[in-house]
Each structure stands twice: as C-alpha cells, then as structure tokens.
Amino acid sequence: MKKIFMSALVLLCCGVAGAQTDVSLFWKADGKQVPEIISEKADQYSAVGHHGPAVENTHFALRIYFNDSGAIDVYSKTGRGLELERYKWYPTSAQQENDGAGCDEYMVGKTVGLGGIALWDGNREVKLHATKGRTARVGQTRHGSYAEMIAYGVPYQDDTVDISIRVDMNRKTREAVVTATELSGKQVCFLTGVNYHPGETVKCGNGFIFAWGVHPADVSDAPVPIGAGMFYKPSDFGPMEVTADMVRIVSRPAASVTTTVVAASTKEAELNTLKRFEAYMTGR
C-alpha cells in the first residue's frame, strides 16, 4: 500500500511540474493544435494563430513571429497559471477584468522585440528573409517546453544561411532561454536586444538590459506598466548600442548564441514594480 501511495504521489508531482509550461501552434482556419508547420511561403503571420509558435510559463508567454522580422513578442500575466490554451493570446476585456487574464500589451513595432533575432552584416541589420521557406515547431522537453522558428535561405554576405530561433521555458524558473543558431555551423553575427518606447525606464549594465513602463495602447484598452529584460554573456557580444527604440547588441562571429529573457507586469504579485524588477535584473 505504501509503495502504491508513493507511486501515485510521484505521478501527481510530475503532473503538477509539467503543467507549469505549455505551448501553442495552430492555423487560424481550423484552430487545431499541431506540433509543426512547414511552409514554402515564408510569411504566414496572418494565417497562423497568434502570428507564430508560442510558449509560456506561469508569468508570461512568448511568441515568435512567422515572418521576416525575427521578432519575439510578450504576453504578460498575473503569475497564477497557464493561459494559452484558454485565451490563445487574446483575452477579452471582460476576461481580463473578471477572470484575471493576462494582456497583450508589448508592442514590438519594427524591432526584434524581446530577445528576437536578426543578423548584422557589419554595417546594417539584416532581417531573416527566408527565400526557401520557414518552419515553426513547438513541443515538450525534459525540463519544460519550447517554441522554434527556422528561416531557410536567408541572404547574408553573398551567401545564404539557415537560422533557427528557439525559446525554451524551464518549469523551475520564470526565465526563458533564447538560442539563435546557424544550422550548418557557419559563423554569423547575430543581432538581438530589448526594445522600448518613449517614457519607459531603460537601464543597462554588464550583462543585462531591461526596460519598464507602459507600451503604446494596441490590443489592450487599459495598458499597464510591464517589464522586459535580458541577461547575456558580455564576452559573446560587442558593445551595446542604444537606438531610438532598441538597446541592441551584436554577437561576435558565431554559429550559435544564447541569451536569457524575462518579463514582468503590475498584474502579478512578485515583480510588479520598477523597484522590484530592477532589483531582480541587477541582483542576479
């Protein structure tokens, strides 16, 4: 009897742990969840649910746009549970007010958003223009869940490259790991960073970037302050540059680079103020 009880307890604990991350990928036409979408048409932004593959933990969700932008966008949450399956990124105002649903308030604009990926050719940003199609994937891992976007045949420095953007959520932490890879092993310069808007607090330091504030009203009727941050290994990147809408960093030539991103919101109980978010970002 004791052995049966312990086995049941192990299964219960594994189930709870596994429920702390989730994924979502579907065509809008039928709404059916799928593990992979392969498309010769490189821009399926309007045809794929929430515009691309998405992955979440209890604090926020991230989606990778199914187009040339290489952008990663943020869905902010209360920190109380998973929401992609129920709301599919777009809760109504009533659901936000009555159910405590999260909010799609992070405006990427023309940037790569939070930890998204472009390339750098030495003089300018190179978007991930996929001349040979694009693949989106989502799935489970031993430690959580992932979402991935692959752009094939991206023109870069008189050649073409295949670039993967993968976001991994670990059920034991609120952070997400973003890995950019050139699939054949060629060395390229990856561009990434954190975007921001006028009026936001933006701070940078040795190995971190973050922004806190209200993004321009887009989907939400009542935007709230939200935070977005990145941790990175300084030796993998050159000096950071602050532009009009982005704190960006460019990697040294490499076949793969990794950063860690985190998001927060006044809707949650943990990192719900600038002071708390700053302490988290600077105290790691």
Stockholm file with secondary structure:
# STOCKHOLM 1.0

chainA/1-284         MKKIFMSALVLLCCGVAGAQTDVSLFWKADGKQVPEIISEKADQYSAVGHHGPAVENTHFALRIYFNDSGAIDVYSKTGRGLELERYKWYPTSAQQENDGAGCDEYMVGKTVGLGGIALWDGNREVKLHATKGRTARVGQTRHGSYAEMIAYGVPYQDDTVDISIRVDMNRKTREAVVTATELSGKQVCFLTGVNYHPGETVKCGNGFIFAWGVHPADVSDAPVPIGAGMFYKPSDFGPMEVTADMVRIVSRPAASVTTTVVAASTKEAELNTLKRFEAYMTGR
#=GR chainA/1-284 SS CHHHHHHHHHHHHHHHHHTTEEEECBBTTTCCBCSEEEESSSCCTTTBGGGSCEEEESSEEEEECSSTTCCEEEEECCSSSCCHHHHTTCCCHHHHHHHCCCBCCCCCTTSCBBTCCEEECSSSEECCCCTTCEEEEEEECSSEEEEEEEEEEEEETTEEEEEEEEEEEETTCSCEEEEEEETTCCCBCEEEEEECCTTCEEEEETTEEEEEECCCCSSCSSCCCEEEEEECCGGGBCCCEECSSEEEEEBCSBSEEEEEEEEEETTSSSSCSHHHHHHHHHCC
#=GC SS_cons         CHHHHHHHHHHHHHHHHHTTEEEECBBTTTCCBCSEEEESSSCCTTTBGGGSCEEEESSEEEEECSSTTCCEEEEECCSSSCCHHHHTTCCCHHHHHHHCCCBCCCCCTTSCBBTCCEEECSSSEECCCCTTCEEEEEEECSSEEEEEEEEEEEEETTEEEEEEEEEEEETTCSCEEEEEEETTCCCBCEEEEEECCTTCEEEEETTEEEEEECCCCSSCSSCCCEEEEEECCGGGBCCCEECSSEEEEEBCSBSEEEEEEEEEETTSSSSCSHHHHHHHHHCC
//
